[in-house]
Amino acid sequence: MRMFVALTLCLACQSLLADAITIVNHQLQLSSMPQFIAHTAELTPESRDSLLAIKSFLEQKTYITTLRIEGHVVLTNEAENLALSQARALAIGQGLVAVGVDCQRLVAVGFGSTKPIALNSTPEGRAENNRIVFAVAALRNRAIGGMPLEGLGVNAGELCAVADTKTNN
């Protein structure tokens, strides 16, 4: 009985979290973003709640056919920034697939430091520029604004290949 109540509460929490997600300028706005261990692509355990909320949101918004996960990193040189931004986007995509999001609805890309939203000359600016963006890339299988689904980012890897290997083992 306790397990049923806990599962019901957990599902209710996911729904509430999904309801808290809004879309502004084709980007998901979450109250709690997935977090990484510093300077890595390893998600913190607390990030699972954000992933579950995104899953629930996508289940409710079936017209969003492609969600682009964008990694943005400003830490070291551009090659390392790009590699870490790709790895972080891929980690989030893999996390979403692991909680049950259809891999066909996701594309993970890295931008490195090519799209800053703040000045990199201050710690606060660099913190703002190290981010993940969840962008709605396609509605009802039509790319938004004629842009490629990758949004000019560098593809981080194939998410369905990860899902396929899990189902074949």
C-alpha positions as CSV (number, residue, x, y, z in Angstrom):
1,M,0.0,0.0,0.0
2,R,2.8,2.4,0.9
3,M,4.5,1.8,-2.5
4,F,1.2,2.6,-4.3
5,V,0.8,5.8,-2.4
6,A,4.4,6.8,-3.0
7,L,4.1,6.0,-6.7
8,T,0.9,8.0,-6.9
9,L,2.5,10.9,-5.2
10,C,5.5,10.7,-7.5
11,L,3.3,10.7,-10.6
12,A,1.4,13.7,-9.2
13,C,4.7,15.5,-8.5
14,Q,5.8,14.9,-12.1
15,S,2.6,16.3,-13.4
16,L,2.9,19.4,-11.2
17,L,6.5,19.9,-12.3
18,A,5.5,19.5,-15.9
19,D,2.7,22.1,-15.4
20,A,5.4,24.5,-14.1
21,I,7.3,24.3,-17.4
22,T,6.5,27.1,-19.8
23,I,7.6,27.9,-23.3
24,V,9.2,31.3,-24.0
25,N,10.6,32.0,-27.5
26,H,10.5,28.3,-28.4
27,Q,12.5,27.4,-25.3
28,L,11.4,25.5,-22.2
29,Q,11.6,27.4,-19.0
30,L,12.0,25.1,-16.1
31,S,11.9,26.0,-12.4
32,S,14.8,23.6,-11.8
33,M,17.4,22.9,-14.5
34,P,19.5,19.7,-14.6
35,Q,22.8,20.3,-12.9
36,F,26.3,18.8,-13.6
37,I,29.2,18.0,-11.4
38,A,31.6,20.9,-12.0
39,H,33.6,20.8,-15.2
40,T,32.1,17.4,-16.2
41,A,29.2,16.0,-18.2
42,E,28.0,14.0,-15.2
43,L,24.5,14.8,-14.0
44,T,23.9,15.3,-10.3
45,P,21.4,12.9,-8.7
46,E,19.0,15.8,-8.2
47,S,18.7,16.3,-11.9
48,R,16.4,13.3,-12.2
49,D,13.5,15.4,-11.1
50,S,14.0,17.8,-13.9
51,L,14.3,15.0,-16.4
52,L,11.1,13.5,-15.2
53,A,9.3,16.8,-15.4
54,I,10.5,17.2,-19.0
55,K,9.3,13.7,-19.8
56,S,5.8,14.5,-18.3
57,F,5.7,17.8,-20.2
58,L,6.5,16.1,-23.5
59,E,3.9,13.4,-22.8
60,Q,1.3,16.3,-22.4
61,K,2.6,18.2,-25.4
62,T,2.5,15.6,-28.2
63,Y,2.6,18.3,-30.8
64,I,6.2,19.0,-29.9
65,T,7.8,16.4,-32.1
66,T,11.5,17.4,-31.7
67,L,13.2,18.9,-28.6
68,R,16.7,20.2,-29.1
69,I,19.0,19.9,-26.1
70,E,21.7,22.6,-26.5
71,G,24.9,22.6,-24.5
72,H,26.7,25.9,-24.0
73,V,30.1,26.0,-22.2
74,V,32.6,28.7,-21.5
75,L,35.5,27.2,-19.5
76,T,38.7,26.7,-21.4
77,N,39.7,26.7,-25.1
78,E,37.1,26.5,-27.8
79,A,37.8,22.8,-28.7
80,E,37.3,21.8,-25.0
81,N,34.3,24.0,-24.7
82,L,32.7,22.4,-27.7
83,A,33.5,18.9,-26.5
84,L,32.1,19.5,-23.0
85,S,29.0,21.2,-24.4
86,Q,28.3,18.2,-26.7
87,A,28.9,15.7,-23.8
88,R,26.5,17.6,-21.5
89,A,23.8,17.8,-24.1
90,L,24.3,14.1,-24.9
91,A,24.2,13.2,-21.1
92,I,20.9,15.0,-20.8
93,G,19.5,13.3,-23.9
94,Q,20.6,9.9,-22.6
95,G,19.0,10.7,-19.2
96,L,15.7,11.6,-20.9
97,V,15.8,8.4,-22.9
98,A,16.5,6.5,-19.7
99,V,13.4,7.9,-18.0
100,G,11.2,7.0,-21.0
101,V,11.3,9.9,-23.5
102,D,11.2,8.6,-27.1
103,C,14.7,9.1,-28.6
104,Q,13.1,10.1,-31.9
105,R,11.8,13.3,-30.3
106,L,15.3,14.5,-29.1
107,V,18.4,15.9,-30.7
108,A,21.5,16.8,-28.7
109,V,23.9,19.5,-29.9
110,G,26.8,21.4,-28.6
111,F,27.6,25.1,-29.2
112,G,30.8,25.5,-27.1
113,S,31.1,29.2,-26.4
114,T,29.7,30.5,-29.7
115,K,26.4,31.8,-28.4
116,P,27.1,33.8,-25.2
117,I,24.2,35.5,-23.5
118,A,26.4,37.5,-21.1
119,L,29.9,38.9,-20.9
120,N,32.6,36.3,-20.1
121,S,34.7,38.9,-18.2
122,T,32.9,38.3,-14.9
123,P,32.2,35.1,-13.0
124,E,28.5,35.8,-13.1
125,G,28.6,36.2,-16.9
126,R,30.5,33.0,-17.3
127,A,28.0,31.2,-15.1
128,E,25.1,32.4,-17.3
129,N,26.9,31.3,-20.4
130,N,27.5,27.8,-19.0
131,R,24.0,26.5,-19.6
132,I,21.6,24.0,-21.2
133,V,18.8,25.1,-23.4
134,F,15.8,23.0,-24.2
135,A,14.6,24.4,-27.6
136,V,11.4,23.3,-29.4
137,A,12.9,22.4,-32.8
138,A,9.8,21.0,-34.5
139,L,6.0,21.1,-34.1
140,R,4.0,18.4,-35.7
141,N,7.1,17.3,-37.6
142,R,7.8,20.7,-39.1
143,A,11.0,22.5,-38.2
144,I,10.5,25.9,-36.6
145,G,11.5,28.8,-38.8
146,G,12.9,26.6,-41.5
147,M,16.0,26.0,-39.3
148,P,17.7,22.6,-39.3
149,L,16.7,20.5,-36.2
150,E,20.3,20.9,-34.9
151,G,19.8,24.7,-34.9
152,L,23.4,25.1,-36.4
153,G,24.9,23.3,-33.4
154,V,27.3,20.4,-33.6
155,N,25.5,17.1,-33.2
156,A,26.5,15.5,-29.9
157,G,25.7,11.9,-30.8
158,E,22.9,9.5,-31.7
159,L,20.4,9.1,-28.9
160,C,18.5,6.2,-30.5
161,A,21.6,4.1,-30.7
162,V,21.9,4.3,-26.9
163,A,18.2,3.3,-26.6
164,D,18.6,0.4,-29.1
165,T,21.6,-1.1,-27.2
166,K,19.6,-1.0,-23.9
167,T,16.7,-2.8,-25.4
168,N,18.9,-5.4,-27.1
169,N,20.7,-6.4,-23.9
